[in-house]
Amino acid sequence: MAESPKLPVALGSHAAVWFMDGMEISGEFEASALTHPSFSLFGDVVPPDPSRISFSPNDHEFERVVGRLRSGQDVVLTAVGITIWFPDRGIGGARSAVVGLNIADVPGDAYRRVRMQITGAETLFGVSPIHRVFWPSGADPSGPEKYSVEVNPDANRSWTDDGLGMTATCEFESRFTFGNPFHHELSFAPVVELTSHTPLTIDQWIAPWVRPLLKVATLATGQPQKLSWLVVEALPDGEQTERSFPPTGQLFASGIQQNAYEAEYRDEMRRPENRPLFTFATMPVMLPALLRR
């Protein structure tokens, strides 16, 4: 079998260095699913504002904290709280964390593109990525046997709403095995991509775009749907479809499963009562406009 899709950042504890008030403080970052990001520090923490009144002199709040993992990936924490519970030892939490190479250098922590998976997307897209499968007919037993697949070009869809300044793309990304002379497998993962004409912060992405997408998916499928993972991309100015190597980061926040998955045709999907109310392939409005209604 093919390996399950992997995300850029593995779950678990990562050794880190935190940059605070001109100092480098050793610590750890905890990459977790479904919960707010947490971290630890092994050193002194200088409060951001000594005159600020807090519930405890050992509790401190920061708008933004930057760190770096041993892998070289930056960590950008927002809405951060740190508690010093022992000399030279602190624990903290944040509303969100973005982890990726050079992600701390993105101006304003604003990104033009987000890519994500939501549960139930293979049903919501409405068109299968595999159109036809071919196998040897047996007419010429002496010739080579060939197995192949024809991909459906209508499985991927894209909408651009210039008024909203947003392009939405739903596509099945293909994965296949190679290097194994005894096994070959082709699979597809449903991915939603949103590209803005102007950079948006995490909050500007989540409330107006990501949450409405989950609500639309829940309405269409009749089942609660979740955010599997989300990655931000700091695209350069210019053509929206430009493909380069911009700073990219994985988002950690409450409610994100941090689990990439491949599309499956499960038994329950064959039942009439589980058919979606509508799909992206049949709806009469553009997806960006639907998300802002």
N, C-alpha and C positions, 0 to 999 in steps of 0.2 A: 504494500500500500504506500501511497505517497505520504510524505510527512505533512502534518497539519501546518497551515499558514502561520508564520511567526511575525510578531510585531517588533519594532526596533528596540524596545526596552523590555527586558525580562522582568517578571514579577519577583519581588524579594528585596532583601537589603543590599544596598550598594554603598561602598566606601565613597566619601565625598569630602570636598573642601568647600567651606562657605566663606564668601567674601563680604565682610562687614566692617564698616568704619575703617577701611584701609588695612584691615588685618585678614589673615587667612586662618580659619578655624576648622580643624578636622572634625569629622562627624560622619553621619550616615544618612542616606535617603531611603525611605521605604516605599517601593513601588507596589501599590496595592490596587486591587479591583474593588469597585463599588463604593469605596470610602474616600473621605478627604485625604490628601497626601499628608504624611507625617515625616519627621526627621529628627535628628539628634545632633548636638554640638558638644565637643569636648574642649571647652575653653571659655574665656570671659566674653560676655556679651555687653556691648555698650548700648544703653537705651537710645532710641532715636530722638527722644525729646525728654530731657530730665525733669522738666516742669510739668509733664503730663500726669494727671491724676489717674490711677488705676486701682483695681480692687486689691492688689498686692504689689509690694515693691519688687517682687520677683517675677511679675508678669509684664511682658513688653509686647507692643504691637508695631508691625512694620507694614508699609504698603507693598514693598517688593524686596525680596531677598534673592541673591544669585549665588549659585554654587556650581561646582564641576565634579562630575563623577570620575572615577579612575579610568573609565573608558574614553575620556575626553569629551563626553557629552555635557553640554550646559544644562543647568536646572534653573528655571525661572519660577519662583514662588510668588503668589499674589495673595493679599489679605492675610498676612502672616501673624501668628501669635506664638510667642516663645515664653516658656516658664523655666526659670533657673531653680531647680530643686535641690542642688548640691553644688558647692564650689567647683567651678570649671566643668559643670555638667548641666546641659539644658535639653529640653525636649520641646518640639514645636509642631504646629499644624498649619495648614494653609487651605484657602478655599479652592485653589487650583495650582497645578504645576505643569509646566511645559518642558519636556526633556528632549534635547537634540543637539547636534553639532552646530555651533555658532548661533544658536537660537537666542542667546542673551544679547547679541549685537543688533537685533532687529529693532528699528526705530519705533518707539512707542508701544512695543509688544503688540503690534498690529499686523495682521496677515491677510493676504488677498485670497487665499484658497484654503478650504478645509476638505478633507477626504475622510469618509467614514463608512462603517457598516452598521446597519440597524437590523435587528432580528426580523424575520419574515419578509426580507427584501426580495427573495426569489419568487415569492407569490405576488408581491406588490408590483414588480416590474412587468409582469403579465405576458412575457414572451420567453420561451426557452432559448438558451444560447446554442443548443445543438439542433440543427435542422434535419440532417440525415446522417445515418451511419452506414458505411459500406464494408462488406467483408467478402472473402473469396466465394465465387459462385460454384466452383467445382467443375466448371466447363472444361478447364484445361489443367488437369491434375499435375502435368509436368512443369507448368510455369510457376513463377514465384507467387506466393500468397501475399496479398496486400490488404491491410485494414486501415481505414481512414474515416475521418469525420468532416462533414460540411457544416461550418459555423453559420448561424443565422445572422445576417447583417442587420435585421430589424430588432434584434434583442437589445441593442444599445440605443439610447435616446438622449437628446440634448435640447434644451430650451434656453433662449436668451431674451431677457426682458430689459431693454435699454432704459425704460422708465425707472425701474427699480435698481438698475445697475448690477444685475446678477445673471449669471449663467449657471444652470443646473444640468448635470450630466449623470445618467444612470447607466452603468456599464458592467458587463460580466468580464472580470479579469481572468485570463486563462493561466493555468499552471499545468505542467507536465513533467513526468519523470524522464530522466536521461541517465546514461551511463550504466544502466542495468540491462544486460543482454537477455534476461529472463522475464522482464516485466516492463510494461509501458502503460501509463495511465494519464488521462486528460481530465481535468476538473476545472470548475469555474467558481469564482467568488463574486457575489453582487456588491458593488461599491457605488456609493453616492458621492458626487463631487460638486461642491459649490464654489464658484469663482466670482469674487466681487470686483467691480471696476475700481474701487478704492479700498485700502487696507482697513480691516476691522479688528477690534480687540476681541478677546475671548468672550466677554460679556455681550458684545455686539453681535457675535455669531450665535451664541447659545439661545438667548431669549427670543430674537426675532426670526431665527431660521431653523436651528436644530430642534428645539422643542416643538414648534409647529409641524416639522417633518415627522416626529414621533407620534403626534396626535393624528396626523393624516394616515399614517401606517396603521395605527390602532383602529381608527374608524373603518378603513378599507378592509382589514382582515378580520375584524371582530374579536381580536385578541390583543392583550397588552403587549406592546413592543418596546424593546430596550435599545439603548445605544451600546453597540458591541465595542467599538473603538473609534477614536477620532484623532487625526493627524492634521496639523496646521502647516502651511507652506507660505513662506514670505517671498512671493513671486516678485521679480523686478517689474518696473513700469514698462508698459508696452503691450504687445499682443497677448491676449488672454490665454491662448493655447500654447504659448511658448513653453518648451520643455528644456530645462537646464538643470542645474543642481543648486536650487535655492536653499537657504536654511529651512530645515524641516524638523518638527518636534511633535512628540506624542503627548496628548493631553491626559492628565490624571486629575480626576475630580469625582465627586459623589455621583453614583448612578451609572458609571461607565464600567462595563463588564471586563474590558481589556482582553477580549477573546476574539481572535479572527476565525472566521469559519468559511467553509465551502458550501455551495448550494447543494441541496439534496431533494430528491423527489420522494417524500415520505408517504406512507400508506394513508395517513389521515388527509393528505392533500387531495386524494382521489374522491373523497366523499363530497356529495353535492352541498351539504350544509357548511362545509369549510371553504367553499369558493368565495373569493373576495367580492365585496360590494362593488368595487371598481379597481382598475389597475392604471398604472402610468401610461400603458400603451393605448388605453381607450378613453381616458378622460379628455374632455373638450377644451380645457384651459391649460396654459403653460404652468409648469410646476412652480416657478418663482412667484407667480401671481397667486396661486393657490395657497402657498405658505404664508402670504401676507394678508389673507382675507380674515 
